[in-house]
Amino acid sequence: MDNRTNEYLKSELVIKLLKHFLPEDKSARLSSDMVKLFTELIVVYIQQAFTRTIQQASSEGTIQVDIQHLEKILMQLLLDF
């Protein structure tokens, strides 16, 4: 993982998200490596969403990206991840 990831997504946010979705028992521990990997995964997911949304808008012959373009690619994006 490169340093640019921390620019876009703070590790504190990822830790809060992981704590929210992990079971509340004490068996689930957050290591720094786990936080780094999830941060990278989220960044890749966001980059893919942006790229696919822009491609969808371009394929429709427009340079303006709307929420409808994101909605059109969202199902396939969720299936790919």
C-alpha positions as CSV (number, residue, x, y, z in Angstrom):
1,M,0.0,0.0,0.0
2,D,1.4,3.4,-0.8
3,N,1.2,6.6,1.1
4,R,-1.5,8.2,-1.1
5,T,-4.1,6.0,0.5
6,N,-3.9,7.9,3.8
7,E,-4.5,11.1,1.9
8,Y,-7.9,10.0,0.8
9,L,-9.1,7.9,3.7
10,K,-8.1,8.3,7.3
11,S,-7.4,5.2,9.3
12,E,-9.6,6.4,12.1
13,L,-12.6,6.3,9.8
14,V,-11.8,2.7,8.8
15,I,-11.3,1.7,12.4
16,K,-14.7,3.1,13.3
17,L,-16.3,1.3,10.3
18,L,-14.7,-2.0,11.3
19,K,-15.7,-1.7,14.9
20,H,-19.3,-0.9,13.9
21,F,-19.6,-4.0,11.7
22,L,-17.5,-6.5,13.7
23,P,-19.1,-8.6,16.4
24,E,-19.1,-6.9,19.8
25,D,-17.4,-9.8,21.6
26,K,-13.7,-9.5,22.5
27,S,-12.6,-12.2,20.0
28,A,-12.5,-9.7,17.2
29,R,-9.3,-7.6,17.3
30,L,-8.2,-4.9,15.0
31,S,-4.5,-5.2,14.0
32,S,-2.8,-2.4,12.1
33,D,-2.3,-4.7,9.1
34,M,-6.0,-5.4,9.0
35,V,-6.8,-1.7,9.0
36,K,-4.3,-1.0,6.3
37,L,-5.7,-3.8,4.1
38,F,-9.3,-2.6,4.6
39,T,-8.2,0.9,3.8
40,E,-6.6,-0.2,0.6
41,L,-9.7,-2.3,-0.3
42,I,-12.0,0.7,0.3
43,V,-9.8,3.0,-1.8
44,V,-9.8,0.5,-4.7
45,Y,-13.5,0.1,-4.5
46,I,-14.0,3.9,-4.6
47,Q,-11.6,4.2,-7.5
48,Q,-13.5,1.5,-9.4
49,A,-16.8,3.2,-8.8
50,F,-15.5,6.5,-10.1
51,T,-13.9,4.9,-13.2
52,R,-16.9,2.8,-14.1
53,T,-19.3,5.8,-13.5
54,I,-17.2,8.0,-15.8
55,Q,-17.1,5.2,-18.4
56,Q,-20.8,4.8,-18.3
57,A,-21.4,8.6,-18.8
58,S,-18.9,8.5,-21.7
59,S,-20.6,5.6,-23.3
60,E,-23.9,7.6,-23.2
61,G,-22.1,10.5,-25.0
62,T,-22.0,12.9,-22.1
63,I,-19.2,14.5,-20.1
64,Q,-21.4,15.3,-17.1
65,V,-21.6,12.5,-14.6
66,D,-24.9,12.1,-12.7
67,I,-26.2,9.8,-10.0
68,Q,-28.0,7.8,-12.7
69,H,-24.7,6.7,-14.1
70,L,-23.6,5.5,-10.7
71,E,-26.9,3.6,-10.3
72,K,-26.3,1.9,-13.6
73,I,-22.9,0.5,-12.7
74,L,-23.6,-0.2,-9.0
75,M,-25.0,-3.7,-9.4
76,Q,-22.1,-5.0,-11.4
77,L,-19.6,-3.3,-9.1
78,L,-21.2,-5.0,-6.1
79,L,-21.0,-8.3,-7.9
80,D,-17.4,-7.9,-8.8
81,F,-16.4,-7.2,-5.2
